[in-house]
Amino acid sequence: MVKRANELRQQTFTLVLASFSVGFALNALVPSMTLVRQVFKSNVANTNWALTAALLAAAVSLPITGRYGDSRGKKIVFQLLLLSGVLGSVLTTFSTSLAMLIVSRILQGISLGTVSLGMSILQDGEDTGNRTRSIAIVGSGFGLGGAIALPLAALLNQNDNWRGVFWVSAILLIISFYLSIESVPKRVPPATGKFDVLGSITLSVALIGIILAISKIVLDDWPRLLVYGVLLTSSLLLVFWGFYEKRINSPVVNIAEFVKPALLLTNCGSFFSSMSAFTFSVVVPQFLLSSVSTGAGLGTSYVTVGLCMMPVGLLMLVLSPIVARITHKYGANVSFLYGTLVFALSFAFAVFAPLELWFFLVLAILLGIGSALSYSSMSILAMRLVAPQQSGEAAGVNGVIQTLGAAIGSSIVAGILTANIELGKDAPSISAYRLCFLVSFISAVLASICVYKVDLTGNLRNSNSSK
């Protein structure tokens, strides 16, 4: 018993460090975008590809690596994802062109699969409160990594050393890989059919097209007809992919499983929850960095922005043991529901509160509590609604849903802010920010409704249907 507990602690430490390192690497470039434009003598539209490329790579890799982990072994896939992150971080430090930087960001985006796969590895063990706590901590590690990366990168930017932070992420990922050799168990998966190459490629192209079109609607640097054409074509391709997956023996995603009401509502709740929470990451930097003279800004530095956003990641880690106890005692659906309700209350408060620095700190604390309750719970709930041999697939698909929610949410918010720029001030109005908070409130309410209907038996509340 003691040996098993020690093994779980070592395994948890490795997976949390990996999750932290990936979150750190993916967020470290955000405060440096202005400096990157100057270094590579590029414009906003081109340099934004460094952020978009990571998002696209993450969305594509999550379901594929989750399914491949289920069928071929999670440890080897987990380690390959870590190596992708190491290579991406090292390549970033040596980037001599924007194209090289974008390639490095693609590699870093692919490594995001370590978070959902790490949760799945823990889920495969015995169902105990300790493992539930470990899964919650792994989820919080990603948030904490991003929270620490923002102020650290901003601090290094003051000395024009935007590359240095990626040496930190590379070293952390290398340590994670080394620890995984002994601490992550190698479990032989049940025999499966051939890997669905055509389905993987089709899904990848469809997801890339959808997320790319959504991002271009806001940036407005492509012709509208082209953007809507890409969006329509990608959506139709996704529909074709769904029909194709239902007709083969070894699909990359088991469509029949994921359209069951309980799992479908869980993923819908994840979508709306991510859509709501991501508003904070878009609105807060915009408002804090805008000049006071615009009437809708505080004129702070990137360091202040990072410190203001840090409570979200810190609280995710600090509260993870409490969240694990709630999840273990009452179920992941309950902790997920509590998280969405905290989001709703937070943004309802934000609609009317004065937009001052103290308010953003309070909002960060509230959203930190909501994120602690919901982030890992949504993945745990998705994994527990499927068979054990599908846990990696379930976590990966849920990760894609979260990514899509974040992408669409940020696009809506950015569109609102862009459409409400006041003449002569070159900044959005106060009412535009409040409208963003209102959209996030509505999204959180929709997430709460979705999650409320789900129980852990695979049934819906007030329903007598069986799983």
Summary of the structure (lengths in Angstrom):
residues: 467
radius of gyration: 21.1
end to end distance: 33.8
largest distance: 68.6
contacts: 1795
relative contact order: 0.14
helix: 79%
strand: 1%
